Structures are given as C-alpha cells and as structure tokens.
Amino acid sequence: QRLKALAQEVQRIDSLVSDLRELNKVESPEMKLHKEEIELPAFLQSFYTLFPETDERKGDLKIDCDVQTCRADRHYLYRALSNVLENARKHGRGGEIALRVRREDDFFVFEVENQGRIDQEKAEFFFDRLYRGSSSRSEPGSGLGLPITRAIMQAHGGEAVIEGRGEKTLVRLTLPVIDPPPALRKNGNRIRG
C-alpha cells in the first residue's frame, strides 16, 4: 500500500515537472508556433477519444462546429482544448459536455460548457500556476492545465476565460481569424515583441 502511494506521488511530481517545463516554454518570448490550416470538423472528432465508453463519470461530449477551418498550431490548439475538456470531465457533475466553435467578429470562439458550479470570485485564480480548487485537490494532476491553456491562446493572440453560469461552468477560448502582429501577442502580462 505504501509502495503504491509512493509510486503515485513520484508520478504526480514527474507530471508537475513536465507541465512546468511546458508552461515555461509556451510563455517564453522565443517560442515558435507552427501554424497551419486546420480542418476543424475532422480535428474536433479526435476529442471523442478523451471520453472512453467505460468511464461512467464522463458525461456525453456534444460537438457543434460552425467553422470549417482555422489557422493555428495544431499541437498546441489540441493541448489547450484537451486540457479544458479533461477538466470538464474530471470536475464536472456528469451530464452533457458541450464543445461549440463559431466565429464572432475577428475571432474564432471555442467554448466548453459542463455541469458544475464554480465560485465566480475564484474563477480567475484557476489560471494561476498550481492553483487547485477545493474539488480538485484529491484528483491527480499538476494544477497547470488551465495556465498552459491560457498561455497557448495568448501566444496565438487570443485569450482564455472561465465563468460560472448558474449550475454550469463555461470556458471560452478565442483565436484571431487573422494573425496579429507579433508585438500585439500577449503572453502572461508581457507583450511579446
């Protein structure tokens, strides 16, 4: 029993170090994105693999996409969305998890909505390094998923926000339709040049 607990702690620390490395890389002004045209309907289908049939807590993933293509770094966009969907699966209250994609003016908007109430006053802390809400302290994970997600979206010139909507939680990721000039891409609180 003690060996199992020790192995789990070693795995948690390994995951934390790996995620810290990735967050530092994404926040670095030297980070290079490898943008390409992404066929969104096909790209989004891959997220069904995050919801295995055997997971009774999973809820059902419903995807509604009104956008055919976007330009982004495929690896990092996948990482950002999978972080948010994993959070919805782990910390939600079951039921449907909705992933919606649409265009709003000069941005593509990716929204993930799940059952589960959050404290709106603490919502902004979810993007802080190592912050873990009370419901997630007993769950595995580094506490860096949402900070990595925000850093990825900011590196693309977009943003990530979270808000409570009654009994639901909504995470909204934005991605510019047209690449912004490098000087306007935010990364954390810095302006990248």
Backbone bond lengths (Angstrom), bond angles and torsions (degrees), N, CA, C in turn:
res aa  C-N    CA-C-N  psi(-1)  N-CA   C-N-CA  omega(-1)  CA-C   N-CA-C  phi
1 Q - - - 1.464 - - 1.537 110.12 -
2 R 1.347 115.16 -43.87 1.470 118.49 179.79 1.517 111.08 -67.08
3 L 1.335 116.68 -36.63 1.464 120.37 178.71 1.523 110.68 -65.18
4 K 1.324 116.33 -39.10 1.466 120.36 178.31 1.529 110.24 -63.60
5 A 1.331 116.76 -44.43 1.470 121.06 179.16 1.526 110.66 -63.76
6 L 1.321 116.58 -39.64 1.464 120.88 178.75 1.527 111.04 -65.44
7 A 1.335 116.13 -41.95 1.473 120.52 178.74 1.524 110.53 -62.93
8 Q 1.324 116.94 -39.72 1.471 120.67 178.76 1.522 111.01 -65.80
9 E 1.329 116.74 -38.22 1.472 120.24 179.34 1.525 110.69 -68.05
10 V 1.333 116.96 -40.38 1.466 120.85 177.09 1.524 109.81 -62.17
11 Q 1.332 116.76 -42.16 1.467 121.33 178.71 1.530 110.52 -63.68
12 R 1.335 117.32 -40.32 1.468 121.50 179.55 1.526 110.78 -64.01
13 I 1.337 116.67 -42.84 1.469 120.97 179.91 1.526 110.30 -66.76
14 D 1.325 116.87 -40.12 1.462 121.37 177.70 1.534 110.47 -61.30
15 S 1.326 115.99 -43.03 1.470 121.00 178.21 1.527 110.94 -64.65
16 L 1.322 116.68 -40.55 1.465 121.43 179.08 1.525 111.29 -62.35
17 V 1.330 116.80 -46.44 1.467 121.04 -179.87 1.525 110.10 -63.02
18 S 1.325 116.82 -43.19 1.466 121.12 179.53 1.528 111.12 -62.46
19 D 1.337 116.81 -44.25 1.471 120.38 -179.91 1.525 111.80 -68.76
20 L 1.343 117.84 -36.49 1.466 120.17 176.30 1.526 111.02 -63.11
21 R 1.347 115.64 -40.22 1.460 119.94 176.70 1.527 110.54 -60.93
22 E 1.324 115.41 -44.92 1.468 118.89 -178.82 1.524 111.23 -66.02
23 L 1.328 117.84 -41.30 1.460 120.48 179.05 1.520 110.51 -62.56
24 N 1.331 117.70 -43.93 1.468 120.52 178.19 1.522 111.23 -61.89
25 K 1.328 116.64 -38.07 1.465 120.73 178.79 1.525 110.63 -65.36
26 V 1.330 116.99 -45.41 1.465 120.98 -177.67 1.525 110.84 -67.54
27 E 1.318 117.17 -34.47 1.472 120.20 -179.41 1.523 113.33 -80.73
28 S 1.314 117.32 -11.55 1.462 120.28 -177.43 1.527 111.25 -69.28
29 P 1.349 117.86 136.99 1.474 120.07 176.13 1.526 112.48 -62.46
30 E 1.328 117.68 -19.47 1.460 121.07 -179.72 1.526 113.31 -84.55
31 M 1.324 117.40 -6.33 1.457 118.90 -177.31 1.525 111.21 -62.95
32 K 1.326 116.03 135.33 1.459 121.88 178.90 1.526 108.87 -110.26
33 L 1.318 115.82 127.88 1.455 120.84 173.23 1.524 108.78 -90.23
34 H 1.306 116.77 142.36 1.461 122.09 177.24 1.529 107.32 -108.21
35 K 1.325 114.72 83.99 1.464 119.75 -174.06 1.522 111.61 -80.07
36 E 1.322 113.75 146.38 1.458 121.51 177.81 1.523 108.33 -151.12
37 E 1.316 115.82 164.90 1.460 120.28 173.88 1.523 108.23 -73.86
38 I 1.315 116.71 127.45 1.463 121.77 -178.65 1.524 108.58 -114.78
39 E 1.328 116.19 125.41 1.467 121.47 173.72 1.526 106.60 -77.90
40 L 1.317 115.84 102.71 1.468 119.59 -169.74 1.530 115.04 -64.72
41 P 1.338 120.70 -43.97 1.475 117.15 -178.84 1.527 112.98 -55.18
42 A 1.329 117.75 -44.01 1.472 120.79 178.85 1.525 111.03 -69.88
43 F 1.330 117.14 -41.72 1.467 122.38 179.96 1.529 110.88 -59.20
44 L 1.319 116.69 -44.32 1.466 120.69 -176.33 1.524 112.80 -70.12
45 Q 1.331 117.46 -25.91 1.470 119.92 178.81 1.526 111.45 -59.13
46 S 1.336 117.25 -29.16 1.466 120.21 -177.79 1.525 112.59 -64.20
47 F 1.336 117.01 -18.82 1.463 118.79 -177.89 1.525 112.68 -74.74
48 Y 1.322 117.47 -14.07 1.465 118.69 175.38 1.523 111.14 -63.54
49 T 1.337 117.80 -23.87 1.472 120.00 179.44 1.529 112.14 -68.73
50 L 1.340 117.83 -16.58 1.469 120.33 177.08 1.530 111.77 -76.29
51 F 1.329 116.12 -8.24 1.456 120.80 -175.33 1.526 109.39 -121.47
52 P 1.346 117.18 73.21 1.461 119.79 -177.68 1.529 111.79 -62.20
53 E 1.322 114.55 147.38 1.471 120.28 -177.84 1.529 112.38 -58.92
54 T 1.328 116.80 -27.62 1.461 120.08 -174.65 1.524 113.03 -79.57
55 D 1.330 117.76 -10.80 1.464 120.25 -176.09 1.530 109.34 -87.16
56 E 1.322 116.34 105.24 1.462 120.04 -175.57 1.526 112.62 -71.72
57 R 1.345 117.86 -19.56 1.469 120.47 -179.52 1.522 111.82 -87.16
58 K 1.310 117.13 -4.79 1.455 121.39 -165.44 1.515 114.74 -61.64
59 G 1.327 117.68 -35.30 1.452 118.25 -167.69 1.518 107.81 73.47
60 D 1.293 116.41 172.02 1.459 120.96 -179.63 1.512 109.18 -102.28
61 L 1.328 116.44 133.06 1.461 121.33 176.63 1.514 108.67 -88.52
62 K 1.342 115.30 126.99 1.456 121.07 176.69 1.522 107.52 -120.83
63 I 1.328 116.73 124.92 1.461 121.78 -178.14 1.522 109.32 -110.60
64 D 1.323 115.32 130.34 1.466 121.96 177.95 1.526 106.76 -131.13
65 C 1.332 116.92 107.84 1.460 121.27 -174.22 1.523 110.60 -121.64
66 D 1.342 115.79 119.66 1.468 122.02 177.97 1.523 111.97 -101.85
67 V 1.330 117.89 10.63 1.471 122.37 -176.74 1.523 108.21 -121.78
68 Q 1.318 117.17 134.50 1.466 120.98 -179.12 1.529 112.32 -85.35
69 T 1.332 116.45 -46.22 1.464 119.31 -177.52 1.527 110.61 -138.48
70 C 1.317 115.05 154.56 1.460 120.97 170.00 1.520 107.20 -144.16
71 R 1.315 115.81 164.98 1.465 120.76 179.30 1.521 107.95 -111.55
72 A 1.334 115.87 118.78 1.468 120.83 -177.62 1.521 108.86 -163.49
73 D 1.320 115.25 170.38 1.450 121.38 171.34 1.533 106.80 -78.41
74 R 1.321 116.36 113.39 1.469 121.53 -173.73 1.527 112.10 -57.51
75 H 1.331 117.06 -46.76 1.464 120.86 -178.24 1.529 111.17 -60.27
76 Y 1.337 116.61 -47.69 1.465 119.49 -175.81 1.525 112.56 -74.18
77 L 1.327 117.90 -34.32 1.470 118.92 175.84 1.523 109.70 -64.92
78 Y 1.333 116.40 -40.21 1.470 119.47 176.55 1.524 110.24 -61.47
79 R 1.329 116.55 -44.25 1.475 120.02 -179.16 1.529 110.66 -61.47
80 A 1.340 117.11 -44.59 1.466 120.35 -178.56 1.525 111.02 -61.64
81 L 1.319 116.81 -48.75 1.463 120.06 -178.38 1.521 112.12 -68.35
82 S 1.333 117.53 -39.22 1.466 119.14 179.89 1.528 110.98 -66.33
83 N 1.344 117.88 -35.50 1.468 120.15 175.35 1.524 110.67 -58.24
84 V 1.332 116.25 -46.92 1.471 120.55 -177.10 1.523 110.64 -68.02
85 L 1.329 117.22 -42.51 1.465 120.03 179.78 1.520 111.82 -66.73
86 E 1.327 117.25 -37.85 1.472 120.20 176.35 1.527 110.51 -62.76
87 N 1.334 116.77 -41.61 1.467 119.74 176.96 1.524 110.95 -61.45
88 A 1.322 116.20 -43.27 1.469 120.10 -179.95 1.530 110.09 -62.59
89 R 1.312 116.13 -39.89 1.474 120.22 -179.97 1.524 111.78 -69.04
90 K 1.340 116.05 -43.77 1.475 120.22 -175.61 1.521 112.61 -74.76
91 H 1.332 116.54 -41.03 1.464 119.57 -169.77 1.517 114.38 -107.46
92 G 1.336 116.73 -4.57 1.457 120.15 178.65 1.520 111.11 -75.22
93 R 1.323 115.34 177.66 1.467 121.30 -178.11 1.525 111.92 -102.29
94 G 1.342 116.98 24.85 1.457 119.87 -176.77 1.520 109.98 82.24
95 G 1.313 116.40 -167.57 1.457 119.57 -178.45 1.523 110.55 75.93
96 E 1.317 114.80 -165.59 1.459 120.09 -174.59 1.527 112.64 -75.00
97 I 1.318 115.12 140.29 1.462 122.25 169.60 1.526 105.92 -114.01
98 A 1.315 116.15 121.53 1.462 120.84 -176.29 1.518 110.41 -103.67
99 L 1.327 115.80 132.11 1.465 122.82 171.67 1.522 106.46 -116.82
100 R 1.333 115.89 113.08 1.464 120.99 -177.56 1.525 109.59 -118.57
101 V 1.316 116.19 139.47 1.461 121.62 178.46 1.525 108.31 -130.69
102 R 1.324 116.03 129.79 1.457 121.13 178.02 1.521 109.20 -153.02
103 R 1.307 115.95 171.03 1.459 120.83 175.09 1.518 108.75 -102.96
104 E 1.341 115.05 134.50 1.466 122.21 172.52 1.519 107.45 -127.11
105 D 1.310 116.58 107.63 1.469 122.02 -178.79 1.531 110.21 53.83
106 D 1.331 117.22 -116.93 1.465 121.18 -175.16 1.522 113.61 -94.68
107 F 1.322 117.36 15.43 1.466 120.79 -177.72 1.524 111.55 -132.11
108 F 1.331 114.96 147.30 1.449 121.27 163.91 1.523 106.09 -89.71
109 V 1.315 116.30 137.10 1.461 121.64 -177.40 1.526 109.16 -117.32
110 F 1.329 115.62 124.56 1.457 123.09 175.75 1.533 106.66 -109.72
111 E 1.315 117.11 119.04 1.462 120.64 -179.71 1.521 110.17 -118.70
112 V 1.323 114.93 134.79 1.466 121.11 173.02 1.523 106.49 -119.95
113 E 1.326 115.28 121.96 1.464 120.82 -178.97 1.516 109.41 -124.45
114 N 1.326 115.54 133.52 1.464 120.20 -179.85 1.521 110.37 -139.49
115 Q 1.328 115.13 164.11 1.460 121.63 175.93 1.525 108.48 -71.86
116 G 1.299 117.13 134.28 1.460 120.56 178.26 1.511 111.09 139.99
117 R 1.298 115.55 127.99 1.463 122.29 -177.61 1.524 109.89 -87.10
118 I 1.336 116.85 140.59 1.463 121.19 171.54 1.525 108.37 -122.98
119 D 1.310 115.29 157.26 1.461 121.67 175.33 1.525 107.22 -81.02
120 Q 1.342 116.58 111.25 1.465 120.51 -175.04 1.528 111.98 -60.63
121 E 1.332 117.74 -30.65 1.463 120.48 179.53 1.528 111.65 -66.61
122 K 1.339 116.73 -24.96 1.466 120.56 -179.93 1.525 112.34 -99.25
123 A 1.327 117.62 -2.67 1.468 121.15 -172.64 1.520 112.25 -56.86
124 E 1.324 117.67 -42.96 1.465 120.08 -177.10 1.528 111.86 -64.66
125 F 1.344 117.07 -27.49 1.471 120.29 179.53 1.524 112.02 -66.79
126 F 1.343 117.89 -21.75 1.462 120.27 -179.12 1.522 111.67 -61.15
127 F 1.331 117.38 -19.88 1.462 120.93 179.40 1.523 112.32 -94.34
128 D 1.329 117.32 1.17 1.468 121.07 176.63 1.519 109.71 -81.74
129 R 1.326 115.18 146.65 1.468 119.69 177.69 1.527 110.82 -57.80
130 L 1.314 115.26 131.93 1.468 124.48 172.35 1.518 114.83 67.45
131 Y 1.352 118.56 4.16 1.466 118.83 176.68 1.522 108.63 -71.64
132 R 1.320 115.55 133.92 1.461 120.28 176.43 1.512 108.04 -132.68
133 G 1.317 115.33 126.24 1.463 120.20 177.39 1.520 110.04 -65.84
134 S 1.318 116.24 163.47 1.466 120.24 -176.35 1.519 112.22 -60.52
135 S 1.355 117.90 -31.78 1.460 119.77 -178.06 1.526 112.27 -77.23
136 S 1.336 118.01 -13.07 1.466 119.69 -175.51 1.514 113.02 -106.52
137 R 1.327 118.45 -1.46 1.465 119.40 -175.04 1.518 112.84 -66.21
138 S 1.319 116.89 -28.66 1.468 119.23 179.86 1.523 112.01 -89.84
139 E 1.333 117.82 -4.27 1.465 121.91 -178.92 1.523 110.18 -89.53
140 P 1.344 117.10 150.50 1.466 118.83 174.14 1.518 110.20 -68.35
141 G 1.313 116.19 157.16 1.462 120.79 178.66 1.513 110.33 134.34
142 S 1.331 115.04 162.00 1.461 120.29 -174.58 1.526 113.44 -92.02
143 G 1.329 117.54 -16.28 1.462 119.48 -173.65 1.517 112.23 80.92
144 L 1.345 116.87 12.86 1.469 120.56 -177.24 1.528 113.22 -112.24
145 G 1.316 118.04 1.31 1.456 120.53 -177.38 1.515 113.55 -58.43
146 L 1.329 117.41 -50.48 1.470 119.48 -179.16 1.528 112.98 -71.49
147 P 1.345 120.41 -38.50 1.468 118.25 173.12 1.527 112.57 -59.44
148 I 1.324 117.73 -39.06 1.466 120.56 176.75 1.528 109.82 -64.40
149 T 1.323 116.19 -42.97 1.467 120.59 179.05 1.522 111.12 -59.10
150 R 1.318 116.83 -47.70 1.472 119.29 -179.77 1.531 110.99 -63.03
151 A 1.332 117.19 -43.28 1.466 120.29 -179.90 1.529 110.77 -61.72
152 I 1.330 117.35 -38.43 1.468 121.19 178.09 1.522 110.36 -63.65
153 M 1.324 116.42 -47.63 1.468 118.81 -177.44 1.529 110.59 -66.89
154 Q 1.322 117.83 -38.47 1.469 120.45 177.96 1.523 111.27 -66.35
155 A 1.336 117.59 -35.52 1.459 120.26 177.24 1.524 111.17 -64.03
156 H 1.336 116.77 -27.81 1.462 121.80 176.17 1.534 112.09 -83.70
157 G 1.331 117.48 -6.00 1.459 120.86 -176.62 1.521 113.11 92.67
158 G 1.332 116.27 12.52 1.461 121.61 -179.81 1.516 111.50 -110.89
159 E 1.332 115.77 -153.32 1.458 120.55 -176.60 1.523 109.41 -155.29
160 A 1.324 115.77 165.75 1.463 123.14 174.26 1.515 108.23 -134.24
161 V 1.327 116.99 130.95 1.466 121.88 177.75 1.524 108.81 -136.76
162 I 1.316 115.45 156.97 1.466 121.18 177.79 1.516 108.18 -131.62
163 E 1.325 116.29 141.69 1.462 119.63 178.42 1.514 110.66 -148.52
164 G 1.314 114.53 150.55 1.450 120.95 174.99 1.515 109.31 -89.50
165 R 1.327 115.79 138.15 1.463 121.79 177.04 1.519 107.83 -128.99
166 G 1.328 115.47 79.60 1.459 119.54 -177.18 1.513 110.51 66.00
167 E 1.332 115.93 -117.28 1.464 121.17 -179.20 1.529 112.32 -90.19
168 K 1.326 116.70 10.36 1.462 120.49 -178.70 1.519 110.95 -123.42
169 T 1.334 115.09 160.46 1.469 122.30 175.48 1.522 107.72 -121.11
170 L 1.330 115.61 135.70 1.461 121.42 -179.78 1.525 109.60 -123.21
171 V 1.331 116.32 126.83 1.462 122.08 172.23 1.520 106.31 -111.26
172 R 1.328 115.32 129.40 1.472 122.02 -174.92 1.523 108.81 -120.83
173 L 1.332 116.07 119.95 1.461 122.34 177.21 1.523 107.92 -111.88
174 T 1.341 116.20 133.46 1.459 119.25 178.70 1.524 110.20 -117.24
175 L 1.330 113.78 147.19 1.458 122.40 -178.00 1.524 107.52 -138.26
176 P 1.340 118.44 124.58 1.465 119.07 -178.53 1.527 112.15 -62.43
177 V 1.321 115.61 141.78 1.462 120.52 175.86 1.527 109.49 -66.51
178 I 1.336 116.24 -41.66 1.464 122.42 177.64 1.519 107.96 -112.51
179 D 1.346 116.43 135.66 1.464 120.10 -179.70 1.528 110.45 -56.64
180 P 1.349 117.34 127.55 1.465 119.26 175.50 1.521 110.64 -75.37
181 P 1.344 116.92 157.38 1.470 118.62 173.98 1.525 109.51 -59.63
182 P 1.348 118.08 147.24 1.468 120.87 -177.20 1.526 113.68 -52.69
183 A 1.327 118.71 -35.69 1.466 120.73 -176.64 1.520 111.93 -66.23
184 L 1.329 117.94 -18.80 1.459 120.57 -177.79 1.517 113.36 -97.77
185 R 1.329 117.52 -0.43 1.454 119.72 -179.72 1.513 109.74 -83.68
186 K 1.314 115.85 117.99 1.456 120.19 179.91 1.513 110.16 -81.48
187 N 1.315 114.80 147.89 1.456 120.55 174.17 1.515 106.15 -142.69
188 G 1.326 115.60 103.13 1.467 118.63 -170.78 1.505 107.63 65.93
189 N 1.326 117.57 -129.52 1.454 121.59 179.18 1.523 112.20 -99.13
190 R 1.354 115.96 4.49 1.451 119.25 -178.02 1.513 110.30 -97.68
191 I 1.303 116.62 155.22 1.456 121.10 169.91 1.509 107.34 -98.84
192 R 1.309 115.09 123.67 1.466 118.69 -178.35 1.511 109.66 -77.41
193 G 1.327 116.55 138.53 1.448 120.87 179.32 1.496 111.53 -121.66
